Amino acid sequence: MMIIDKAKAFLTEKSARAAAKKTLSLMLLVFCMCCIKLCAEDTSPAEAQVMREQFVTEAKKHVGAPYVLGAIGPDKFDCSGLVYYTARESIKKQLPRTAKALYNYCRIVPDKDKEVGDLLFFKTNNTAPITHVGIYIGNNQFISAISDGPNTGVIISSLKQDYWKPKYVACGQFLPSGKRKANSDSNETDFEEEDFVDEKKSSGNSGSNISFKGSSYYNPKAEGLDVLAADASLFCDWSLISPNSFMFQWRGIDLHTNVRYTKWPLEPGFGLGFRFNYGMGVFQIPLMFSATVNDYFRFYAGPVITFGNARMMVTGEDVKASVFPGIIGVSLSTPSIAIGKAKAQLVQDISYTVFNRPDNSALSFTNSISSGLVFFTGVRVTLGIGSLFK
């Protein structure tokens, strides 16, 4: 009888492991598909071109309107107010409110790749790195709200003008790239090209391309505090696997903070987590080294400091949290919305935290997954540190 009981126990454990492996594989597959879907540029070039034309058409309606500092329309504007109002009215998109915040928000592109509907950024004085913004309308022309000079208000200017040439800084895109007509900008002046971002060209008739172009904060020309971006994320934690079954369980609350260096690709960063791990009965502080691929993807890993005596859910079995290896995870974010100088996103993380037996030997596969595999669902707020002082 003892042999039969052991055989039954072994088969039960084997079945549980097989079920856990299948469940984990399915969840990872669904998660990866969601990541690819969110990071794909789903807007076709034709649709993007329509959006750009709507944006520029709306801007042209306001040529002749007076300049008023702080105004956002409908009949008076400052430079960023014109961009803000035009985007909101034409394509129902809410953008940041200042020229510098718009610069941080946009994806900076080489001048040879600028398209109608892109934003052009200028430094007109020494008060800040970015002090003026305009809307590119093609043929080296742009619309902007001007505060002084022989012509003020919303006017059309040229990048070839002696006044604007030395003040031009960069071109930024916040709209998807549209299909450009051959020789559409054949008369454009070639500015000094600095490839801020190595962009992959769309090929053939493909409908979407995976984008790994750096986040909207990535800027290799940044200086001072502008090279840093900080974010804070608040999560509710949950899992789907218990030691004996497949079931939803609330696991606790997490607060993650992160500071990253935006002058390099993959934007390396470091952050602290503060986790009330209700499921395991402990309080944990993950020390996370991160790499931010773009606005949608982040990878992180690092040691974990644990306070309290951990125990398995359901069974109550004593376990021990590992310091190193500690935690590894990936973060998936939605497109952001602007809140003043900051950006807010919904975030879905999937992470694995290591737990062992009290003697530091490995847990069974089922117990390891049920104790360590956790989903974090919440919101993240990101802010360029340099913008706090401007």
Secondary structure, 3 states (H helix, E strand, C coil): CHHHHHHHHHHHHHHHHHHHHHHHHHHHHHHHHHHHHHHECCCCHHHHHHHHHHHHHHHHCCCCCCECCCCECCCCECHHHHHHHHHHHHHCCCCCCCHHHHHHHCEEECHHHCCCCCEEEECCCCCCCCCEEEEEEECCEEEEEECCCCCCEEEEEECCCCCCHHHEEEEEECCCCCCCCCCCCCCCCCCCCCCCCCCCCCCCCCCCCECCCCCCCCCCCCCHHHHEEEEEEEEEEEEEECCCCEEEEEEEEEEEEEEEECCCCCCEEEEEEEEEECCCCEEEEEEEEEEECCCCEEEEEECEEEECCCECCCCCCECEECCCCCEEEEEEECCCEEECCEEEEEEEEEEEECEECCCCCECCHHHHHHHHEEEEEEEEEEEEHHHHHC
